[in-house]
């Protein structure tokens, strides 16, 4: 689950739980006043929650449920998007945890017949050596909690902290040619195993 964009919504959800149950609550980015999110009361414990990027595109949408100790958790069907409107993930949450894809999908991760639609997009192709190049991994059936993005040396490529970016990963190649990106998926026991359930992509570098 992307904790960074649920936090503000959950705090505001709790703030308005007792006072605004009969209407939709909207809140804005503090500096520029674009709509950041809104929540609509369903009943005493469930809200529809939407959050937006600064450019106005929808970031995520789903339901939050209030559980013990006033904690709000995502439940049921959710959709999440990149800042340019491209679908990042669509799936289910059960009490705050994204549901893992079916084992049959995970078993076929390396197969040409896999039903996973894994893609890699470079922001400004072709990539160039010696400078930062942004890219994204798109697996709309799998929440990002279930895969990691690594380079050829099995070094983790961290997600960009700029949450407004539509291309959240960055590499700086030192040479021209092909730069290997590996997308490694968890197995059914929750582990990342080197050499298993991995998709390989090659970014062309000039």
ZIWOHU-V497170 format. One record per pair of residues at least 6 apart in sequence whose C-alpha atoms are under 7 Angstrom apart, sorted by the first residue. I is the first residue (numbers start at 1). J is the second residue. If there is no record, write none. Layout:
I;J, I;J
This chain:
1;97, 1;98, 1;145, 10;72, 21;41, 22;41, 23;40, 23;41, 24;38, 24;39, 24;40, 24;41, 25;38, 25;39, 25;40, 26;37, 26;38, 26;39, 27;35, 27;36, 27;37, 27;38, 28;34, 28;35, 28;36, 28;37, 29;35, 29;36, 34;54, 35;52, 36;51, 36;52, 36;53, 36;54, 37;50, 37;51, 37;52, 38;49, 38;50, 38;51, 39;47, 39;48, 39;49, 39;50, 40;47, 40;48, 40;49, 41;47, 41;48, 45;65, 45;66, 46;63, 46;64, 46;65, 46;66, 47;63, 47;64, 47;65, 48;62, 48;63, 48;64, 49;61, 49;62, 49;63, 49;64, 50;60, 50;61, 50;62, 51;58, 51;59, 51;60, 51;61, 52;58, 52;59, 53;59, 53;83, 53;164, 57;83, 57;85, 58;81, 59;80, 59;81, 59;82, 59;83, 60;79, 60;80, 60;81, 61;78, 61;79, 61;80, 62;77, 62;78, 62;79, 63;74, 63;75, 63;76, 64;72, 64;73, 64;74, 64;75, 65;72, 65;73, 65;74, 65;75, 66;72, 66;73, 73;95, 73;96, 74;93, 74;95, 74;96, 75;93, 75;94, 75;95, 75;96, 76;92, 76;93, 76;94, 77;91, 77;92, 77;93, 78;90, 78;91, 78;92, 79;89, 79;90, 79;91, 80;87, 80;88, 80;89, 80;90, 81;87, 81;88, 81;89, 82;88, 82;166, 83;164, 83;165, 83;166, 84;166, 87;140, 88;138, 88;139, 88;140, 89;139, 89;140, 89;141, 89;142, 89;143, 90;140, 90;141, 91;141, 92;98, 92;99, 93;99, 98;143, 100;142, 101;141, 101;142, 103;188, 105;114, 105;115, 105;116, 106;187, 106;197, 108;114, 109;197, 109;198, 109;199, 110;197, 110;198, 110;199, 116;139, 116;141, 117;139, 118;138, 118;139, 119;137, 119;138, 119;139, 120;136, 120;137, 120;138, 121;135, 121;136, 121;137, 122;134, 122;135, 122;136, 123;134, 123;135, 123;167, 126;204, 126;205, 126;206, 127;133, 127;204, 127;205, 127;206, 128;205, 128;206, 129;172, 129;173, 129;174, 129;175, 129;176, 129;205, 129;206, 130;172, 130;173, 130;174, 131;172, 132;170, 132;171, 132;172, 133;170, 133;171, 133;172, 134;167, 134;168, 134;169, 134;170, 134;171, 135;167, 135;168, 135;169, 135;170, 136;167, 136;168, 136;169, 146;185, 146;186, 147;183, 147;184, 147;185, 147;186, 148;183, 148;184, 148;185, 149;156, 149;157, 149;182, 149;183, 149;184, 150;156, 150;157, 150;181, 150;182, 150;183, 151;157, 151;180, 151;181, 151;182, 152;180, 152;181, 157;169, 158;169, 159;168, 159;169, 160;168, 160;169, 176;205, 176;206, 177;204, 177;205, 177;206, 178;202, 178;203, 178;204, 178;205, 179;202, 179;203, 179;204, 179;205, 180;200, 180;201, 180;202, 180;203, 181;200, 181;201, 181;202, 182;198, 182;199, 182;200, 182;201, 183;198, 183;199, 183;200, 184;192, 184;197, 184;198, 184;199, 185;192, 185;197, 185;198, 186;192
